[in-house]
């Protein structure tokens, strides 16, 4: 079975996970050093974020082990029992990941920065829709995006507009997401050294 090379995606996921976990561990270590175990609610949320971040990574990696997307009946019938179980397990883990993501979204509603989180979510969804619009709208008719022969032309085959839209919206939304904890940092009653 041919497939997509997911190695770059997996490397990116592990890199982001390492940076995120290092940041959360440093935060937790700093809080323990400063206030010992007299934590506030946001400290417990940091631990919860650490656990949820780890579980989401595990869910995504497990879900990537098997996908039935685009699988024909012939391919499905040729699967070994082990591959069949792997695809079934992947679907179950993906379902669990969706439930976990919903739970995480519900838990974030209790944050004081709820309004900032909501507006950021609206911007992220709008950016997603813009990217979808650029991908489907810059090459018309749309089927030319996946046309092999005759050549659809550079505009459709190279997809430069798609990459520009992805980069701009991705960087912009990432900056917005990074800015969410800034109000908490402004309220922090400590020196820069601590």
Order of alpha helices (4+ residues) and beta strands (2+ residues): alpha-alpha-alpha-alpha-alpha-alpha-alpha-alpha
